Amino acid sequence: MTSPEKLNLQSLNKREFILTAWEELDCESVGRKELEQLQQRIAEVLGETAVESPAAIARIVADEGAHLRHPEVLEYDSAWRQQQLAQFENWNLSFASLSDATEAVIKLQALRLELLEEDRMTHFNKLIETIVASRDECRVRSASLLISARERAEAREVASWLSVWLQTPDVFSDWLDLRRAAPDFLKEFGS
């Protein structure tokens, strides 16, 4: 492969870099092996945070005439995305009750800061999508007659927490401390 100096990286954007790296592979057909090599090259030269999904890379090279081995591309993209999202499972962000949500928002704040510090915007955007879905699920539960009034009230409360987090994550911890000390919160949920 060509050294970074020969590529003159300052003059290349990511798309151009991917195309240059693909040309260096000297292949007309692109599947899993080639996409792995392109991702590795991106990581080596531009850094881990610059690595695109296999599907995104495949689109770029296909636009320039690469023949895609579609089943391989789809299979690899799916596996890659699952691997990228697996880290969220380790955080176990449950918003099923107030006690679960109290633990989850602490983890959520740490995860948010970690993703922002490492400039992992794809993961950060997935985290936002996950929180929006969790908030919406809490809203549905808060209207369900299949659960107790207490569970509906907790779901409504947690939905409001997640709404505030989505709007103002930087001040969320301070807001939550104030909310949990508010008389109406203490009256409804205790200390």
Buried (B, 14 or more C-beta within 10 A) or exposed (E): BEEEEEBEBEEBEBBEBBBBBBEBBEBEEBBBEBBBBBBEBBEEBBEEEBBBBBBBBBBBBBEEEBEBBEEBBBBBBEEBBEEBBEBBEEBEBEBBBBEBBBBBBEBBBEBBEBBBEEEBEBBBEBBBEBBEEBBEBBBEBBEEEEEEEEBBBBBBBBBBBBBBBEEEBEEBEEBBEEBBEEEEBEEEEEE
